[in-house]
Amino acid sequence: MNGIAHLKKEAWVGGASNAVFNGLIAWLLLRSGPSLAWSGEHSFVVDIIATALLLPLIVAAIVIPLQRAKLRKGKLQPIALGDRSTWQAIADRYPGTTGKSALMFGLTGVCVIAPVTLLGLFMFGVEQFSPEHYALFKGAWAGVMAAVLVIPMVLVALRPASNH
């Protein structure tokens, strides 16, 4: 499998699995509760910020070692998309070690993804979510976040030795 096809497959698998799991978990935890609002005891803001930190951190801590193990076993080849690739430029900014990269992906979620998500919800006038609608939103949002972030995670794991 070539590099682009592998990235597409990993993005699809990561996105779909995180969409299902995060949506299902949100629905199971919230289904009999009240609507979620911007503030108060049942705030969606805290959940979005926590998920934006934990999901990328955990996914990176899983994806990077798994991809590196496949590389060591010869099941995958190094991938370098070249200097003109935005994806490669993003991945090249992340450290080589799994722990530091996972932390950086988590911080990216908190510092970039959570604020952009909350700004979007504010601009679209979202005041509250029913538990069902929040579970659907969270599943879709987590799936997209995972699908997008898996691409630089795989590139970090499979960068050629000369790029470390």
Disulfide bonds with the S-S distance in Angstrom:
none
